[in-house]
Amino acid sequence: MTGDNPKHVDQVKVTPGDGIAKLVSKLGGTGFNAKRVAEACEVLHDMVCDADCTKIMTLAGAMVPAGMRAIISDFISNGFVDVLVTTGANLTHDVIEALGCHHLQGSQAADDRSLLEHGTNRIYDVFMPNESYETLEDFIQDLIFDKEMPLVDFLDFLGREMERLAPGNVQDSIIRNCHLKGVPIFCPAFTDCGLGVQLMLNHRGLKLDMFHDLDRFITMAWDMENVGVFIVGGGVPKNFTFQALQFSPNSATRAVQVTMDRPEPGGLSGASLDEAISWGKVNPDAAHVTVVCDATIFLPLALAYLLDLQDGSMDGE
């Protein structure tokens, strides 16, 4: 046993009227991932309360198909994110939702041969009709823009155009709300998504400068003396962000990672934040927590926790 005065593990009691923030705080006295959920939420709260902290969210996984679109958008709208680094898939599905082509609850036990015959795509237990891509293509064809620009600028332009071309479904759009809040979107693997494919097919000669994005992001990292990183799912967005910090004089002062991957295979998505210290990506003195948890469980809890504290729901407790 380590520590001079170890605390007793709290046997959590849930009482009527407990808000999310109070419940999460109670978990801080437990063990395992329940405790880490509480610790991660505390680190996120410290990040958003620090006006000098540049808050980077990295987003991987099929978050929008799973129903996390409005959750992520609200992180942005409430000022909890200053920079978004994401996969192209999340951007693609964000636009699809904005166009009114909603994802459908399905089943992981569905007959995939039958789904293929009926033009339905499966993402675990979520279905998406093929018609969604046809609607996406029509939207892309209507875009009029300069064929040569940085990708980060194109995504900002896209957020503005969504207001005009899909005015009825953009309130919870991630791309649109990033545009409104001035949050730059970096998508280092943009060609690996339906949105990128449709742009290539419908706007031949398009040159979206991703090396400009890399240069801009590393330049930003040089200016981020106080940076907090919220990593959802790992993948390319995590590496893109940490790589910029590695090649700058700064490292993350706070970091929260939510992943279901393991560190033993050596893959980035499961790599520990302690390991990132050896690369100069996370500061040795940083407050950092890894939560082994499905992000679709953690994200709503974390947002509710932050909003509860913002509203003063735990004042006097």
C-alpha positions in Angstrom: 0.0 0.0 0.0 1.3 3.4 -0.9 0.6 6.8 0.6 0.9 7.8 4.3 -2.8 8.4 4.8 -4.9 6.6 2.2 -8.6 7.6 2.2 -11.4 5.2 2.5 -13.3 4.3 -0.7 -16.7 6.0 -0.6 -19.7 3.7 -1.0 -21.6 6.1 -3.2 -25.2 6.8 -2.3 -27.5 8.4 -4.9 -30.2 10.6 -3.4 -33.2 12.3 -5.0 -32.3 15.6 -6.4 -28.7 14.8 -7.1 -27.7 16.7 -10.2 -25.1 15.4 -12.6 -22.3 17.6 -11.2 -23.0 16.4 -7.7 -23.2 12.7 -8.8 -19.9 13.0 -10.7 -18.3 14.7 -7.7 -19.4 11.8 -5.5 -17.6 9.4 -7.9 -14.4 11.1 -7.0 -14.3 9.1 -3.8 -14.6 5.7 -5.5 -12.2 3.6 -7.5 -11.5 2.4 -11.0 -13.0 4.3 -14.0 -15.7 5.9 -11.9 -13.0 7.8 -10.0 -11.3 8.7 -13.3 -14.6 10.1 -14.7 -14.7 12.5 -11.8 -11.0 13.4 -12.1 -11.3 13.9 -15.9 -14.3 16.2 -15.4 -12.4 18.2 -12.8 -9.5 18.7 -15.2 -11.9 19.7 -18.0 -13.5 22.2 -15.6 -10.1 23.7 -14.7 -9.4 24.0 -18.4 -12.6 25.9 -19.3 -12.3 28.2 -16.2 -8.8 29.2 -17.2 -9.1 32.2 -19.6 -5.5 31.8 -20.6 -5.8 28.1 -21.6 -6.2 27.2 -25.3 -8.6 24.3 -25.3 -8.2 21.7 -28.1 -10.7 19.0 -28.6 -9.6 16.0 -30.8 -12.5 14.0 -32.1 -12.3 10.5 -33.6 -14.9 7.7 -33.9 -18.4 7.7 -35.2 -19.7 10.3 -32.8 -22.3 12.0 -35.0 -24.0 8.7 -36.1 -24.2 7.7 -32.5 -26.1 10.8 -31.6 -23.3 13.0 -30.1 -23.6 15.8 -32.7 -25.5 18.3 -30.4 -23.3 17.4 -27.4 -20.1 18.2 -29.3 -21.8 21.3 -30.8 -22.7 22.5 -27.3 -19.1 22.1 -26.1 -18.2 24.5 -28.9 -21.2 26.9 -28.4 -20.5 27.2 -24.7 -16.8 28.2 -25.3 -15.4 25.0 -24.0 -13.4 24.4 -27.2 -11.0 26.9 -28.9 -9.7 24.5 -31.6 -11.3 21.4 -33.1 -9.2 18.6 -34.7 -11.4 15.9 -36.1 -11.8 13.1 -38.6 -13.5 13.7 -41.9 -16.2 11.2 -41.0 -17.6 13.3 -38.2 -17.7 16.3 -40.6 -19.4 14.2 -43.3 -22.1 13.0 -41.0 -22.5 16.5 -39.5 -23.4 17.8 -43.0 -25.7 14.8 -43.7 -27.6 15.6 -40.5 -27.8 19.3 -41.5 -29.3 18.3 -44.8 -32.1 16.4 -43.0 -30.8 12.9 -43.7 -31.0 11.5 -40.3 -29.2 8.4 -39.0 -31.6 5.6 -37.9 -31.6 3.3 -34.9 -30.9 -0.2 -36.1 -29.4 -3.4 -34.7 -26.0 -4.9 -34.8 -27.7 -8.2 -35.4 -29.3 -7.1 -38.6 -28.9 -9.1 -41.8 -26.1 -7.2 -43.6 -26.9 -8.9 -47.0 -30.5 -7.6 -46.7 -29.3 -4.1 -45.7 -27.0 -4.1 -48.8 -30.0 -5.1 -51.1 -32.1 -2.3 -49.5 -29.4 0.4 -49.9 -28.8 0.8 -46.2 -25.3 1.2 -44.5 -24.7 -0.1 -41.0 -22.5 1.5 -38.4 -22.7 -1.0 -35.6 -26.4 -0.5 -34.5 -27.0 2.6 -36.5 -28.3 2.7 -40.1 -27.8 5.3 -42.8 -29.6 5.1 -46.1 -27.6 5.4 -49.3 -29.8 8.4 -50.3 -27.9 10.4 -47.7 -24.9 10.5 -50.0 -27.0 11.5 -53.0 -28.3 14.5 -51.0 -24.7 15.3 -49.9 -23.6 15.3 -53.5 -26.4 17.7 -54.5 -25.3 20.0 -51.7 -21.6 19.9 -52.7 -22.5 20.6 -56.3 -24.2 23.9 -55.3 -21.1 25.2 -53.5 -19.3 28.0 -55.3 -15.9 28.8 -53.9 -12.2 29.5 -54.7 -10.7 26.1 -55.8 -7.4 26.9 -54.0 -7.4 27.6 -50.3 -6.2 26.1 -47.0 -8.5 23.3 -45.9 -9.1 25.0 -42.6 -10.4 28.1 -44.5 -12.7 25.9 -46.6 -14.2 24.3 -43.6 -14.9 27.8 -42.2 -16.5 28.7 -45.5 -18.6 25.5 -45.4 -19.9 26.5 -41.9 -21.1 29.8 -43.4 -22.6 28.2 -46.4 -24.5 25.6 -44.3 -26.5 28.5 -42.9 -27.6 29.5 -46.4 -28.1 26.1 -48.1 -29.5 24.1 -45.2 -31.1 26.7 -42.9 -33.6 24.4 -41.3 -31.2 21.9 -39.8 -28.0 23.7 -38.8 -28.7 24.7 -35.2 -26.7 21.8 -33.8 -24.2 21.6 -36.6 -20.6 21.2 -35.5 -19.2 22.9 -38.6 -21.7 25.8 -38.5 -21.1 26.5 -34.8 -17.3 26.4 -35.2 -17.8 29.1 -37.8 -20.0 31.2 -35.5 -17.6 30.9 -32.6 -14.4 31.4 -34.6 -13.2 27.9 -33.8 -10.8 26.6 -36.5 -11.4 23.1 -37.7 -8.4 21.0 -38.6 -9.0 17.7 -40.4 -5.6 16.1 -41.2 -7.2 13.0 -43.0 -9.9 14.9 -44.9 -9.5 12.7 -48.1 -10.6 9.7 -46.0 -14.3 10.6 -45.9 -17.4 10.9 -47.9 -17.3 14.7 -47.9 -13.8 14.7 -49.3 -14.7 12.2 -52.0 -17.7 14.2 -53.1 -15.7 17.4 -53.3 -13.1 15.6 -55.4 -15.7 14.1 -57.8 -17.7 17.4 -58.2 -15.0 20.0 -58.1 -12.2 18.8 -60.3 -9.0 20.7 -59.9 -9.7 21.4 -56.3 -6.6 22.2 -54.2 -7.2 22.3 -50.5 -3.8 23.0 -49.0 -3.3 20.7 -46.0 0.4 21.5 -45.6 -0.8 25.1 -45.0 -3.0 23.7 -42.2 -0.1 21.8 -40.7 2.1 25.0 -40.8 -0.7 27.0 -39.3 -1.4 24.5 -36.5 2.3 24.2 -35.5 2.6 28.0 -35.6 -0.4 28.1 -33.2 1.3 25.5 -31.0 4.3 27.7 -30.7 2.0 30.5 -29.3 0.1 28.2 -26.9 2.0 28.6 -23.6 -1.0 27.2 -21.8 -2.8 24.4 -23.6 -5.4 21.9 -22.6 -6.2 18.9 -24.7 -9.4 16.9 -24.6 -8.8 13.7 -26.6 -11.9 11.7 -27.7 -11.0 8.4 -29.3 -7.4 8.9 -30.3 -6.6 8.3 -34.0 -5.2 10.8 -36.5 -6.6 13.9 -34.6 -4.7 12.9 -31.5 -1.5 12.4 -33.3 -1.8 15.6 -35.4 -2.3 17.6 -32.2 0.4 16.0 -30.1 2.8 16.1 -33.1 2.4 19.9 -33.2 3.1 20.2 -29.5 6.2 17.9 -29.9 7.6 20.2 -32.5 7.0 23.4 -30.5 8.5 24.6 -27.2 5.2 24.0 -25.5 3.5 20.9 -24.1 0.0 20.3 -22.7 -0.5 21.6 -19.2 -3.8 19.6 -18.9 -4.9 16.6 -20.8 -8.0 14.3 -20.7 -8.1 11.2 -22.9 -11.2 9.0 -23.4 -10.5 5.8 -25.2 -11.4 2.1 -25.3 -8.1 1.1 -26.7 -5.2 -0.5 -24.9 -1.6 0.6 -24.7 0.0 -2.9 -25.1 -0.1 -3.1 -28.9 1.8 0.2 -29.2 -0.9 2.0 -31.1 -1.5 5.7 -30.6 -5.2 5.5 -29.7 -4.4 3.5 -26.6 -1.1 5.1 -25.8 -1.0 6.5 -22.3 -0.6 10.2 -21.5 2.4 9.3 -19.4 4.0 7.9 -22.6 3.3 11.3 -24.2 5.4 13.0 -21.5 8.5 11.2 -22.9 7.9 12.8 -26.3 7.5 16.3 -24.9 3.8 16.4 -25.8 2.4 16.5 -22.3 4.2 18.5 -19.6 5.6 16.4 -16.7 3.7 18.5 -14.3 0.4 18.4 -16.2 -2.8 17.3 -14.7 -3.8 14.4 -16.9 -6.3 11.6 -16.8 -7.2 8.7 -19.1 -10.7 7.3 -18.8 -11.2 3.9 -20.4 -14.8 4.4 -21.4 -17.1 4.6 -24.4 -17.0 8.3 -25.5 -20.8 8.2 -26.0 -21.2 7.7 -22.3 -18.5 10.2 -21.1 -19.3 13.1 -23.4 -22.9 13.7 -22.2 -21.7 13.3 -18.5 -18.9 15.7 -19.0 -21.0 18.4 -20.7 -23.7 18.1 -18.1 -21.1 18.4 -15.3 -19.6 21.6 -16.9 -23.0 23.2 -17.5 -24.1 22.4 -14.0 -21.1 24.1 -12.5 -21.5 27.0 -14.9 -25.1 27.5 -13.7 -24.0 27.3 -10.1 -25.9 24.1 -9.4 -23.5 23.0 -6.7 -23.1 26.4 -5.0 -23.1 26.0 -1.2 -22.5 22.3 -1.3 
